[in-house]
Amino acid sequence: MQDVAQRAGVSVKTVSNVVNGYPHIRDSTRRRVEEAIDHLGYRMNTSARDLRTRRTGMITLNVPELSLPYFAELADSVIRAADERGWSVLIEQTGAERERELEVLTGNRRHRGDGVIFSPLALGPDDLDHFDVDFPLVVLGERVFGARADHVTMNNVEGARAATAHLIASGRRRIAVVGAHAGEVIGSAALRLAGYERALADAGIPFDPALVGEAGLWHRSTGAETMGRLLDSGTTIDAVFALNDAMALGALHALHERRIDIPGDIALIGFDDVDDVRYSVPTISSVDPGRDEIARTAVGLLVERITGSVAPFRRTVPDARIVGRESTGDAQGDGETTVAVRPGRVEDIAVSPLTVA
């Protein structure tokens, strides 16, 4: 490390900060250190570092289930973002079960790494006290707001509003929703349904509850089942907004089974922009919520906490965009069109004393 410092013209402490992923370093300084590391072939003695710092060099990512494409791709993004900073990632599934999610915050599992990135699904606003923990924590998603932790969420309302408006702009008026959760007030389903309703109101289209299809967990199977029920109900439909891409793929299957032309008879758009929708037939339009940015931001915030940051807790909302493909008539073959989604309002995310970035 002293050799690296001498070659880069910096202190040994600066070299240490670079190799340990400390964020507050000038880009020019970081580049000099990295060039010196590459030239000298330096490799950090991680065992010695861990003994000295009492850290494992590992962070934990807790998600509901990796069988859902969004969480599988999020995990991949988190691993890559952590690797860039010299950290390893342990991934655990909670199965969206309340007791297992509580164990993330209170059980022995939390000691397996230096900090936790946590996407809860079973816990909600009434569980806020459980998030007052004594270890570095970054919360993802829309189930819990106001926790004493950094929080990275999505532009759900405006993303859904833009997706619905995209369908309306192509002349669609009878737009069905696949994936609503009855009675939900806080959560992705409630926020995305609110965005859908706002887009209808903007266009002067009356809201029709017969077009709202409820589903449980957001899987391909529930998307197909919900789409089938909507079609069998006899309700006139000329477009579908699936609240995630897994259900969009399921809805596509149900439409194909009934030999319905897409997008000629019914247009289709999803949410999450997972890799699978680029290879369906037709390719499916979707809302890209900024998954890679979510991962980079979450890892960055967590590393700051692990390395001793005392900054106020922050909530960040990455930029989103509409990716138009064949299912909405926006592209042919491998083509895509993209439209930026306007930034969300603070009240659409939730009001709390956190700083919104």
N, C-alpha and C positions, 0 to 999 in steps of 0.2 A: 504494500500500500504506500509505503514511503517512496518507492521507486516511481509509482504512478503519479504521486503528488509532485515529485521533483520534475518529471517530464512535462506535466500539465501546467506547472507554475502555480500550484495552489497548495493549500494546507492539507494535511492528512485528514483532518476533520471534514473538509469539503469532499474529498474522495469517498469517505465513509458515508456522507449524506447522499452522494450520487448512487453508490451501489446499494444502499438501503432504501432507495426510492423516495427520499425526502423531497417534497414538491417545490419548496421555495428556493429554487436555484436558477440563476440566469441561464437561458438557453445556450449562450456562447460558452459559459463555464462548463455546463454539462457536456457539451460537444467536445471540448478540450479533454476532459477527463475520460470520456468514452473512447476517444481516439487513442489516448495513452494506454487505456486498458487493452484495446485491440492490438496495439503495436507490441506491448509487452507480454500479452497472453496472460494477464492477471486473472486469477480465479479466487473469489472470496472463500475463506475457510468458514463455511456456514455453521459447522459445529461449534467453533470458537465463538462466532458471533452470537449464536443462540444462548450459549452459557453466559456470555458477558451481558447480553441485553435481557436475558430471561424471556426471550421470544422464541416462537417455534418457526417463524418465517412462513406461516400458513394462515390463511383466512378461510372461513367457512361460509358457503353459500347454501341457504336453506330455501327450497322451493317446494310447491305442492306436489308436482309430479313431472318427471322428465318425459313421460309419454306424450305430453302436450307439446307440439312443435315449438310454441313460443318459448317455453321454459328450457327446452333442450338447446335452442339457439342462444337464449340469454346466457345459459351456463357456458357455452362456447365463447361468447363475447367476454364474459367475466374472466375466464381462464386466460384469454389472450391479453386482456388489459392488465391482469395481475402479473403475468409473466414479463410484460414490458417493464414492470417495476421491481422484478426480482422476487415475487411472492408466489407461493403455490396455493392451490385452491382445493379444499375438501368439500364435496357436494353431498348434501343429505336431502332426502325427500321426507316431507311431513305427511303426505297423503291427504292434505287438507283436513286433517283430524285435529280437533281442539287440543287434546291432551298432548299430542306430539308437538304441536306448535308452542304450547306452554313450556314444554321441556326445553325448547330452543332457548328460552329466556331464563329458565330457573333450574334446569337439570344439569347433569354431569356433561352432557354433550357440548355445552358451551365452552368447556375448557380445552377442547381439542385444537383450537387455533387462537390467534391473537385478537381476532375480531370477527364479527358476524354481519353478513348481508342477508337480510331476512325478508321474504315475500310471504306475508301471512294471508290466509284465505278463510280460515275458520274463526279466527279472532276478529273482534270488532271494536267499536267505540267504547263499549262497557269494560273492555279489558285494558284500558289505557295505563292503569297503574302497573301492570306487569311489565311494561316497557321501560320503567325507571330502573335501569340495570347498572351494574358497576363495571361494565366492559364496553369496548368500542362497538357501536351498533349503527348500521345504516338500514333503514326500512324502505322497502319497495312497495309499490302498488297503492290501492285506494281503499283498503279496509280500515286503516287506523291513521288518524290525523291528530297532530298535536302532541305526539310522544316526545320525550326528551331524548331525541336522536335525530341525526341527519336523515332526510327523507328525499328519495328520488321517485317522482311520479310521472304520469303521462298527461298529455293534453287531450284527455278523453272527450270532454264536451265539444270542443272545437273540432277535434278530429272526426267525431261522429256527425257533427253538423256539416262539415265539409263533404263527408262521404255521401250524405243524403242529398245535399245541394248538387253534388256531381251527378247524381241520378236524375234529379229534377231538371237540371240543365239540358239533359238529353231528351226531355219531353215526357218523363215518367211522372205519374201522378198517384198510382196505387202501389205504394212502396211498403212491402212487408218487412217486419223485423223478426229475426230469428235469434233467440237467446235471452229474452227478457226474464227477470227474476221478480215475481210478484211481491210487492211490499217492500222491496229493497230501497233504502234511502241513501246509504253510503256504500259505494262499491262500483266496479267497472260497469256492470249492467245498468245501474241507475244513472250513472253519468252519461253513458253512451245513449241511453234512451232519451235523456234530457236533450242531448245534442240533436238527435233525430227530430224530436218535437219542435225544437227551435227552428230547424231548417224548414219544416212544414209551415210553421207560422210565418216565417220570412216570405215564403212563396204564396201565402194565402190559401194553403191547402188544409182543409179540416182534418183533425186527428181522428182516425177511425180505430177504436180498440180491437176490431175484428182482424186488423192487419198485424197485431202484435202477438207473436208466437213465443210462449214461455218454454224454457228448457232448464234442466238442472245443471250439472257440470257441463262445461263447454267442450264437448268431444265431437268427433265426426259423427258418431252414432246419434247423439242428441240433435245435431244439426239436421241429419236426414229425417229423423222422426218428426221433428217440429215442422220442417218443410212439407213433409207428407201430410200432416194434419191441416196445415194452411191450405194446401191444394185441394184436399178432400172436402174442406168446409164449403167449397163453392164460392168463396170470396174472390172477387176480381183482383188479380195481381199483375202488375207489369214490371216490377223490380223488387229486389230483395237486398236488405242490408243485414248481413250476418255479423253479430257482435264480436266474433273472432274468426280467424281463418280456418281453424279446425271445423267449426260449424259451417263455414262457407263451403268447404270441401264436401261435407256431408249433404248440404243443401244441393250442391251441384249433382251429386249422385242421385238424389231423389228426382231432380228435374230431368236428368238423363233417362231414368227409369220410365218416366212418363212421356219420353220423346218430345220434350219441350225445347224449342230452339232458344239458344242463349248466344247473343243478347236479343235476337229478333223478337221473341215473344216476352221473355223476362230477362232483364239485366240483373247482374249480381255483383256485389262488392263486399269485401270482408274487412277485417281489422287485425293488424299485427305485421303484415307483409313478411310472412315466413317463406322459406325457400320453396316449399311444396307448391305454392300457388303459381310459381313461374313455370311449372311443368304440367299443370293440369290441362285438360282439353275441354273448353277453351281456357287460356290462362286467365287467372282471376285478379281483378283490380282489388286494391287494398289500401288501408291507411298504414303508412310506415311511421310508427311512433318514436323512432330514433333509438332503436334497441342498443346499437353499439355505443351511442352517447350515454345512454342509461348505465351501461356496464362501466364505461370509463369513468363516469362521474361517481358512481357508487364506490368503485375501487379507490379512486382518488380521495374521496371524503373519508373512507375508512382508514386508509394509510395515514392520513393526517391525524386522525384521532389516535391511532396506535402509536405514532411518533410524538404524541404529546400536545396536539393542538388544543387550545382552549377557546377557539373562536365560537361565536354563537352558533347554535344549531341552525342548519339551513335546509330549505326545501328547494329543489331544483326541478324544472320542467323542460325537458329537451324539446327542440323543434320537431314538428311532425310534417308529413306531406302526404298527398294523395298520389298513388302510383296507378295510373290508368292502363288497363290491358284489354284483352279481347272480350272479357265478360261484360264490359260496359261499352264496347264498340270504340274504344280509344286507340287500339293498336292492332296490327296484324303481325302474325308470326312472332318473332322475338322482340318486337318493338314495345316500347313503353312511353307513356307520357307522365310527367310529374307536375304537381301543383302544390305550392307551399300552403300550409295551414296557418291561419293567423294565430298569434299567441293567445293562450287562454287567460281568462280573468281570474284574479285571486279568489273571488267568491265561488268560482266553478270548481276549485280544487279543495277548498275548505279554509275556514278562517281560524288561525291560531297565532300565538306569538312568535312563530318561527320567521326567520328572514326568508323571503321568496326570491330566488335568483333566477 
